[in-house]
Amino acid sequence: MNIYGKNCHYFSASSKLPEAFPSGEVYKFVDVGVIIDVESMEIVDASVTLVSRAAKGFLSSKIIGQRLTEEGVNEIEEELKRTYHGTALKAVVVALRQIHEKVKLFVSE
């Protein structure tokens, strides 16, 4: 059973975590994965590799439903900077920007 539409694609990117914090000691990198409807550019699902279940859920909830356009990425970044006060913030934003670049490249092909 396919729960995602035919226009949905999975993209991911990784970014280095600060080593002085628990997530950095365990994972070294944060990986952000998103499922995107490439027609609408809407993020329909997301995952983030972090130690805390609460952080994973919180970040996913801020990402899902957003559009992965230039404006959308900026809005996600601003929302995360405003509401997420974890040590992985910069790494998550960098990974999202990398995903945005991958998606732009894919859509332009």
C-alpha positions in Angstrom: 0.0 0.0 0.0 1.5 3.3 -1.1 0.5 6.1 1.4 2.3 8.8 -0.6 1.1 10.2 -4.0 2.8 9.5 -7.3 4.5 13.0 -7.2 6.1 12.3 -3.8 9.9 12.0 -3.6 12.3 11.4 -0.7 15.2 13.8 -0.2 17.7 13.9 2.6 20.8 15.8 3.7 23.2 15.7 6.6 25.0 18.4 8.6 27.6 18.2 11.3 26.4 18.6 14.9 28.3 20.4 17.7 30.4 17.7 19.4 30.1 19.1 22.9 26.4 18.1 23.2 24.7 14.7 23.6 23.4 14.5 20.0 26.8 15.4 18.6 28.5 12.7 20.7 26.0 10.0 19.7 25.4 10.9 16.0 28.1 13.4 14.9 25.7 14.5 12.1 22.0 15.3 12.0 20.2 13.8 9.0 17.0 15.5 7.8 14.8 13.5 5.5 11.7 14.9 3.8 9.0 13.5 1.5 8.0 16.2 -0.9 5.2 16.4 -3.4 7.3 17.9 -6.3 4.1 19.3 -8.0 3.1 21.5 -5.1 6.5 21.5 -3.3 4.7 20.6 -0.1 6.6 18.7 2.6 4.2 15.8 3.4 6.5 14.0 5.9 9.8 14.6 7.6 12.2 12.9 10.0 15.2 14.3 11.9 17.8 12.1 13.6 18.2 13.4 17.1 18.5 11.8 20.5 15.3 13.3 22.0 11.9 12.0 20.9 10.5 15.4 21.8 13.0 17.3 19.6 12.4 14.9 16.6 8.6 15.4 16.9 8.8 19.1 17.4 11.0 19.7 14.4 9.0 17.4 12.2 5.8 19.3 13.2 7.4 22.6 12.2 8.5 21.2 8.8 5.5 19.1 7.6 3.0 21.1 5.6 5.4 23.8 4.6 6.5 24.4 1.0 10.1 23.8 -0.1 10.4 26.9 -2.2 12.9 29.7 -1.5 10.3 31.6 0.4 9.2 28.4 2.2 12.7 27.5 3.3 13.2 31.1 4.7 9.9 30.8 6.6 10.8 27.4 8.1 14.2 28.8 9.1 12.6 31.8 10.8 10.1 29.7 12.6 12.8 27.3 13.8 14.9 30.2 15.0 11.9 31.6 16.8 10.7 28.4 18.5 13.5 25.8 18.6 16.2 26.4 21.1 18.1 23.2 20.8 21.8 22.9 20.0 21.0 21.2 16.6 19.3 24.3 15.2 22.1 25.4 12.8 22.7 21.8 11.6 19.0 21.3 10.9 18.8 24.6 9.0 21.9 23.7 6.9 20.5 20.3 6.1 17.1 21.8 5.0 18.9 24.3 2.8 20.9 21.4 1.2 17.6 19.5 0.6 16.1 22.7 -1.0 19.1 22.8 -3.4 18.7 19.1 -4.3 15.0 19.6 -5.0 15.6 22.6 -7.2 18.1 20.6 -9.2 15.7 17.7 -9.5 12.7 19.8 -10.6 14.8 21.7 -13.1 15.9 18.5 -14.9 
